[in-house]
Amino acid sequence: MSNLNSTPATFKAGDSVLCPSVGNGTYQLFNDKEYGCLGFTTNGKTYHYRNDGKVSRDDAAPSLFHDTLANRQAIATLYNGNQTSQRTVIDITEPNDNEVIVMSSFELSDIACDLESAAVVISDIGKLLALIHYEKIETHTAISMARLTHDTTETWHELLQSQLGSINKTLAMTRYGKEGSQ
């Protein structure tokens, strides 16, 4: 951050990094072999990046910075000690909403991606069941597909339960998370 004319930074597993879009902490990168990229986990959530510090190759600038004193000072200067002054807030609340949760668009996008993927899996399972019902596939193939479908549904169940757990933890801080006060 401090020298704009330098060669773009590259990152590797084990690096300590700053990621102001996620928080003001220091994060340790690891190789996420499942997604073929680097990642770090904070507050039960894993964030993924390329080795150039970008989320996507189409990003204009990296989201990661090496944890150096100069970068920490530059980030602190950029945010003047308060990230809120740099945020764009998109308010979709109703005028009578008296309790609001602020979340990053990245987090909302992650939830939407999980929901869309789960919907695709459910649609695929419906198509498979239709093929079995109309006897369009042989019995041994149906057994194999049922086994794969079981594994897939178990995986998606765990992923969605984890996502739901995060949402419920946030909602627990609101009046909607307290029994009998809705």
C-alpha positions as a Python dict, from the first residue, in 0.01 Angstrom:
ca = {
    (1, 'M'): (0, 0, 0),
    (2, 'S'): (275, 243, 81),
    (3, 'N'): (453, 222, -253),
    (4, 'L'): (219, 224, -552),
    (5, 'N'): (502, 181, -805),
    (6, 'S'): (623, -150, -663),
    (7, 'T'): (555, -492, -810),
    (8, 'P'): (215, -621, -701),
    (9, 'A'): (233, -830, -385),
    (10, 'T'): (200, -1206, -397),
    (11, 'F'): (77, -1418, -112),
    (12, 'K'): (134, -1773, 6),
    (13, 'A'): (16, -2003, 283),
    (14, 'G'): (154, -1896, 620),
    (15, 'D'): (161, -1523, 539),
    (16, 'S'): (11, -1286, 795),
    (17, 'V'): (-219, -1047, 613),
    (18, 'L'): (-448, -751, 666),
    (19, 'C'): (-790, -747, 503),
    (20, 'P'): (-971, -420, 584),
    (21, 'S'): (-1289, -532, 406),
    (22, 'V'): (-1326, -815, 661),
    (23, 'G'): (-1197, -650, 977),
    (24, 'N'): (-906, -479, 1144),
    (25, 'G'): (-732, -798, 1260),
    (26, 'T'): (-433, -988, 1130),
    (27, 'Y'): (-514, -1311, 951),
    (28, 'Q'): (-304, -1620, 870),
    (29, 'L'): (-336, -1757, 515),
    (30, 'F'): (-365, -2129, 442),
    (31, 'N'): (-394, -2336, 124),
    (32, 'D'): (-756, -2431, 71),
    (33, 'K'): (-712, -2736, -150),
    (34, 'E'): (-1088, -2782, -191),
    (35, 'Y'): (-1118, -2447, -370),
    (36, 'G'): (-765, -2428, -511),
    (37, 'C'): (-685, -2093, -354),
    (38, 'L'): (-565, -1924, -36),
    (39, 'G'): (-795, -1860, 255),
    (40, 'F'): (-824, -1748, 613),
    (41, 'T'): (-1093, -1810, 870),
    (42, 'T'): (-1231, -1564, 1122),
    (43, 'N'): (-1544, -1583, 1335),
    (44, 'G'): (-1627, -1924, 1184),
    (45, 'K'): (-1624, -1793, 826),
    (46, 'T'): (-1362, -1870, 562),
    (47, 'Y'): (-1263, -1607, 305),
    (48, 'H'): (-1093, -1706, -22),
    (49, 'Y'): (-834, -1518, -229),
    (50, 'R'): (-602, -1566, -520),
    (51, 'N'): (-224, -1546, -465),
    (52, 'D'): (-235, -1185, -592),
    (53, 'G'): (-464, -1090, -301),
    (54, 'K'): (-775, -1052, -516),
    (55, 'V'): (-1103, -1240, -477),
    (56, 'S'): (-1143, -1257, -855),
    (57, 'R'): (-905, -1191, -1144),
    (58, 'D'): (-1146, -915, -1252),
    (59, 'D'): (-1100, -716, -929),
    (60, 'A'): (-943, -375, -982),
    (61, 'A'): (-733, -397, -666),
    (62, 'P'): (-631, -659, -414),
    (63, 'S'): (-819, -708, -88),
    (64, 'L'): (-518, -845, 101),
    (65, 'F'): (-207, -665, 224),
    (66, 'H'): (99, -806, 396),
    (67, 'D'): (96, -737, 771),
    (68, 'T'): (363, -470, 795),
    (69, 'L'): (382, -159, 1008),
    (70, 'A'): (361, 60, 695),
    (71, 'N'): (48, -119, 570),
    (72, 'R'): (-116, -104, 914),
    (73, 'Q'): (-47, 271, 929),
    (74, 'A'): (-175, 325, 573),
    (75, 'I'): (-497, 138, 649),
    (76, 'A'): (-542, 328, 974),
    (77, 'T'): (-489, 657, 788),
    (78, 'L'): (-731, 552, 515),
    (79, 'Y'): (-1005, 476, 764),
    (80, 'N'): (-911, 747, 1019),
    (81, 'G'): (-960, 484, 1285),
    (82, 'N'): (-1321, 438, 1179),
    (83, 'Q'): (-1420, 214, 891),
    (84, 'T'): (-1777, 339, 887),
    (85, 'S'): (-1679, 667, 724),
    (86, 'Q'): (-1569, 475, 413),
    (87, 'R'): (-1871, 246, 379),
    (88, 'T'): (-2145, 267, 122),
    (89, 'V'): (-2465, 168, 298),
    (90, 'I'): (-2758, 36, 97),
    (91, 'D'): (-3060, 67, 320),
    (92, 'I'): (-3352, -158, 222),
    (93, 'T'): (-3529, -131, 556),
    (94, 'E'): (-3883, -9, 601),
    (95, 'P'): (-3946, 320, 786),
    (96, 'N'): (-4093, 130, 1083),
    (97, 'D'): (-3792, -104, 1121),
    (98, 'N'): (-3645, -20, 1458),
    (99, 'E'): (-3381, -294, 1465),
    (100, 'V'): (-3132, -337, 1180),
    (101, 'I'): (-2837, -571, 1121),
    (102, 'V'): (-2549, -438, 912),
    (103, 'M'): (-2367, -704, 712),
    (104, 'S'): (-2115, -689, 432),
    (105, 'S'): (-2228, -743, 75),
    (106, 'F'): (-1965, -1019, 59),
    (107, 'E'): (-2140, -1204, 342),
    (108, 'L'): (-2483, -1158, 183),
    (109, 'S'): (-2343, -1279, -150),
    (110, 'D'): (-2201, -1586, 24),
    (111, 'I'): (-2544, -1668, 171),
    (112, 'A'): (-2712, -1616, -168),
    (113, 'C'): (-2455, -1841, -337),
    (114, 'D'): (-2516, -2119, -83),
    (115, 'L'): (-2893, -2091, -128),
    (116, 'E'): (-2867, -2096, -507),
    (117, 'S'): (-2638, -2399, -500),
    (118, 'A'): (-2871, -2584, -262),
    (119, 'A'): (-3166, -2505, -492),
    (120, 'V'): (-2977, -2653, -789),
    (121, 'V'): (-2902, -2969, -590),
    (122, 'I'): (-3268, -3003, -485),
    (123, 'S'): (-3376, -2960, -849),
    (124, 'D'): (-3126, -3227, -960),
    (125, 'I'): (-3258, -3466, -693),
    (126, 'G'): (-3613, -3403, -817),
    (127, 'K'): (-3509, -3488, -1173),
    (128, 'L'): (-3336, -3805, -1053),
    (129, 'L'): (-3645, -3912, -860),
    (130, 'A'): (-3859, -3851, -1169),
    (131, 'L'): (-3625, -4073, -1376),
    (132, 'I'): (-3654, -4347, -1113),
    (133, 'H'): (-4032, -4308, -1089),
    (134, 'Y'): (-4080, -4334, -1466),
    (135, 'E'): (-3833, -4626, -1479),
    (136, 'K'): (-3602, -4441, -1718),
    (137, 'I'): (-3287, -4574, -1549),
    (138, 'E'): (-3184, -4927, -1456),
    (139, 'T'): (-3203, -5048, -1095),
    (140, 'H'): (-2824, -5071, -1041),
    (141, 'T'): (-2784, -4717, -1175),
    (142, 'A'): (-3063, -4592, -948),
    (143, 'I'): (-2887, -4748, -647),
    (144, 'S'): (-2558, -4575, -737),
    (145, 'M'): (-2732, -4243, -796),
    (146, 'A'): (-2919, -4276, -465),
    (147, 'R'): (-2587, -4325, -283),
    (148, 'L'): (-2437, -4016, -449),
    (149, 'T'): (-2755, -3820, -377),
    (150, 'H'): (-2739, -3919, -11),
    (151, 'D'): (-2379, -3800, 20),
    (152, 'T'): (-2465, -3474, -156),
    (153, 'T'): (-2768, -3404, 62),
    (154, 'E'): (-2566, -3474, 378),
    (155, 'T'): (-2295, -3231, 265),
    (156, 'W'): (-2547, -2959, 179),
    (157, 'H'): (-2732, -3020, 505),
    (158, 'E'): (-2409, -2954, 698),
    (159, 'L'): (-2326, -2643, 491),
    (160, 'L'): (-2674, -2495, 529),
    (161, 'Q'): (-2686, -2577, 902),
    (162, 'S'): (-2354, -2395, 945),
    (163, 'Q'): (-2487, -2094, 755),
    (164, 'L'): (-2808, -2105, 960),
    (165, 'G'): (-2603, -2122, 1279),
    (166, 'S'): (-2421, -1802, 1183),
    (167, 'I'): (-2747, -1627, 1099),
    (168, 'N'): (-2911, -1744, 1422),
    (169, 'K'): (-2610, -1627, 1625),
    (170, 'T'): (-2658, -1280, 1478),
    (171, 'L'): (-3034, -1291, 1525),
    (172, 'A'): (-2983, -1393, 1889),
    (173, 'M'): (-2856, -1040, 1948),
    (174, 'T'): (-3191, -902, 1833),
    (175, 'R'): (-3544, -916, 1966),
    (176, 'Y'): (-3620, -1182, 1702),
    (177, 'G'): (-3373, -1417, 1867),
    (178, 'K'): (-3536, -1397, 2207),
    (179, 'E'): (-3824, -1639, 2263),
    (180, 'G'): (-4163, -1488, 2328),
    (181, 'S'): (-4066, -1131, 2246),
    (182, 'Q'): (-4165, -1125, 1880),
}
